[in-house]
Amino acid sequence: MLNTLGIDWFNRLTTLDFAVSQSVRDGTETLSYSYRLMVGFAPRGDAADLAAAASDFLVLVGDRNDAFLPTNSAKSYRRHRVRSCGCCPV
């Protein structure tokens, strides 16, 4: 509700904490999510998000990414401000 009024200061605050036992931690895990991070997991849709971009951007995707297929999306991204879209071997 506050974001609709232009108040986004609270977006950085923690909204979700994970109870990860100290014995299984290796220092690379994410122990909490902010509101901003959680919203990033659920974009409004490619077209709406890309159209709202304020400047040019570059899409980089690993060639072993199961969640994003750049070859299927390249045409969609080129309609917007993406200068390049492709796979990066890891």
N, C-alpha and C positions, 0 to 999 in steps of 0.2 A: 504494500500500500504506500509506503513512504517513497519508493522509487518513482511512482507515478507523479509524485509532487516534486521530483527532482532531488530528493534527499537520498544519497547513496552511501553516506558515511558508514552505515551499519553493515554494508555488504561484506566487509572484511572480517567481521566477527565470526567465530566458530558456531556452526549449526549442527555438526555431527562429530562425535568423538568415537573412536574405535578402541575397544578394550583388548589391546594386544599384549599378551604376556611378555614380560621382560626377557624370559628365557628363549623366545623365538624371534626376537628383534635382531636385525643386523644393521640397522641405521639407514636403510633405504626405504622403509615403509612410510606411508602417509598415515599419521595417527589421528588427524582430524580434517574436516572439510569446512571451508567458509561458505557463506551463502553464494559468493561470487563463483567459487569453484563448482558448486552444485548446479548453478544455473548454466555454466559452461558445458555441463554434461548433457543438457537438454536444449539444444539450440531451437530457435523458432522454425527453422527450415533453411536450407542452403540459400535459396534465392533471397529471402528476406534478410538474412544475416549478411550476405555478400553485398546486397544493394545498400545496406546501411554502413558499409565500411567507409571510413573517412579518408583513406589514402590507399595507394597501391599496396599489394602484399604478395608474398611468395608462399606457395603451398609446398611443403616438403613432407614426404611420406616414405617410411621405410618399405623396402620391397617385401618384407615379411609381415606386414600389417594385415591382420584378418578383419579388422573393423572398417577399413577405408580402402577402396579400390580406385586409385587416381586415374587409371586408364578408362574407367567407366564414367568418371566425373569431369574429365578434362574439358569436354565441350561446354558443360555447364559453367565451369569456372572461367573460361575464356570470355564469356559474355560480360563478365564483371571486371574488377580491377586487378585480377591476377595476372602477373607478368609471365609466370611460368608454373607449370604443374607437371610433376613427374615423380618417378620412383628414385629413391636413393638407396643403392645397395649397402647393406650393413655387414 
